[in-house]
Amino acid sequence: MQILIVGGGTVGFELAVQLQRAGHDVALVERDPQRCAEIEEKLDILVVPGHGSSPRTLERAGLPGAHMAIAVTSVDEVNILVCGLAMQYGVETRIARIRSGEFLRRGSHVDLSALGVTRVIDPEHVMTRIIEQIALVPEAVEVFSYHDGQVLIVRHIIKEDMPILGRPLSELLPRATPHQFLAVALRRDGTDRIPVGEDVPRPGDDFTTIFPREALPDYLELLGLAGRKVRKAVVAGNGRTAIQLCEHFSRWVDEVILVDRDAEHGREAAESLDGVEVIHGDPTEQDVLREVNTGKADLFVGAGRETSRNVMSALLAKSEGAGKVIAVSFEPHSNRLFRDIGVDHVVSPRRAMAQEIMDVIHRGRLSVELQLRGMNLESLEIKAGEGSKITRAPLHEVWQPLKQQAIAGAVFRGGHTLIPRGNTVIEPGDDVIVVTQPKMVSRIQSLFREH
């Protein structure tokens, strides 16, 4: 597939990396010549210096023959214009990153599809969904999702008091809710591998499990975590992400407090938020956190516009006794350091955006989250082609050469999610999530390739 990306920042670069790995023909437009040179050094793709609003520049980058245009510059108007131009050139799929509430607010009369946008990616919506998913799963080390949150991939460290101990996975998971859960990764004694049905969970095991979102209550019961509830949440921030988080939390959390160091923004937030207490103050000051009794909070989220403030406020909240602390980071290369110094979860908007867009595209490798955890396993989503080898026999036959090196974790078919079994037959058009050793990726792609 020929894909044009407009915008060479972190999001655009991450997309280019993943799309190139997936075998697509990628071109990228970036207005900063120095940034163009940096990308050209790292990637074997066509990089065109120039403005995304210029038809001549877009033509040089191959817009007339592109199958997809993805506009991820920092300017909403440029992204919309790129999609409008792409529509006139006959490009079928046109994705725009849009942040402004002017275009996204409820009741808006602006029809973005009429302007050429076939899919809007809203960074704040993406961040809110990711953070809320983390908040909903007690004691999870990592939580991420596919297909707009329909399927969750959750990582837990097994503890001595969990009911899951002492029985093989083949008995445990089907007994809880038939075929709704599948363990797809196991780290034990420093070794990463694909688990098998005979594996018996032990204290200290690091398990990654995949399941439909509606199965979350049953999954938590299996781990002995049912009934854990976030009763108090404190959000610190001065932007749309913080406000959207408070809106979502107020639907299921008893007490929600927003700490906003911007007085004017805080007044606007107080007017728009029902049932949320808004406090004016600097969340990096301990006195402010004590004023809102952060030590009694089950959840604290640093969701402002500055990474340093988000991380510092999360660490201070942790020292005050807050339960789970989350920080939004705009410096993805430092995320591991932030976790090492005590932040429970670090969420990168730019990488989350790249993953969201890859989720829309399909067939893209979504390896970012598992790689961040330092595991030698990757997650990818791939579509079964017409006549592909994967569709010719049940999984227990066609998957035999890949056993213990890769696992098919979930299947999307006709708008529904299926957790596959050995006798499941993959059908043409199915989207399948696979967890695999990196060396097996090309072999898996050949199984799904159209013939």
HELIX and SHEET records of a PDB file:
HELIX    1   1 THR A   10  ARG A   21  1                                  12    
HELIX    2   2 PRO A   33  LYS A   42  1                                  10    
HELIX    3   3 PRO A   55  ARG A   60  1                                   6    
HELIX    4   4 LEU A   63  GLY A   65  5                                   3    
HELIX    5   5 ASP A   76  GLN A   88  1                                  13    
HELIX    6   6 GLY A  101  LEU A  104  1                                   4    
HELIX    7   7 LEU A  112  LEU A  115  5                                   4    
HELIX    8   8 PRO A  123  LEU A  136  1                                  14    
HELIX    9   9 LEU A  169  ALA A  176  1                                   8    
HELIX   10  10 ARG A  213  ALA A  215  5                                   3    
HELIX   11  11 LEU A  216  LEU A  222  1                                   7    
HELIX   12  12 ARG A  240  PHE A  249  1                                  10    
HELIX   13  13 ALA A  263  SER A  272  1                                  10    
HELIX   14  14 GLN A  286  GLU A  291  1                                   6    
HELIX   15  15 THR A  294  LYS A  296  5                                   3    
HELIX   16  16 THR A  307  GLU A  320  1                                  14    
HELIX   17  17 PRO A  332  SER A  334  5                                   3    
HELIX   18  18 ASN A  335  ASP A  340  1                                   6    
HELIX   19  19 PRO A  349  ILE A  361  1                                  13    
HELIX   20  20 VAL A  368  LEU A  372  1                                   5    
HELIX   21  21 LYS A  389  THR A  391  5                                   3    
HELIX   22  22 LEU A  395  VAL A  398  1                                   4    
HELIX   23  23 GLN A  400  LEU A  402  5                                   3    
HELIX   24  24 PRO A  438  MET A  440  5                                   3    
HELIX   25  25 VAL A  441  PHE A  448  1                                   8    
SHEET    1   A 6 LEU A  46  PRO A  49  0                                        
SHEET    2   A 6 ASP A  25  GLU A  30  1                                        
SHEET    3   A 6 GLN A   2  VAL A   6  1                                        
SHEET    4   A 6 MET A  68  ALA A  71  1                                        
SHEET    5   A 6 THR A  93  ARG A  97  1                                        
SHEET    6   A 6 ARG A 119  ILE A 121  1                                        
SHEET    1   B 5 GLU A 142  TYR A 146  0                                        
SHEET    2   B 5 VAL A 151  ILE A 157 -1                                        
SHEET    3   B 5 ASP A 206  PRO A 212 -1                                        
SHEET    4   B 5 LEU A 182  ARG A 188 -1                                        
SHEET    5   B 5 THR A 191  ARG A 193 -1                                        
SHEET    1   C 6 VAL A 276  HIS A 280  0                                        
SHEET    2   C 6 GLU A 255  ASP A 260  1                                        
SHEET    3   C 6 LYS A 232  ALA A 236  1                                        
SHEET    4   C 6 LEU A 299  GLY A 302  1                                        
SHEET    5   C 6 LYS A 324  VAL A 328  1                                        
SHEET    6   C 6 HIS A 345  VAL A 347  1                                        
SHEET    1   D 4 GLU A 378  LYS A 383  0                                        
SHEET    2   D 4 ASP A 431  THR A 436 -1                                        
SHEET    3   D 4 ALA A 406  ARG A 413 -1                                        
SHEET    4   D 4 HIS A 416  LEU A 418 -1                                        
END                                                                             
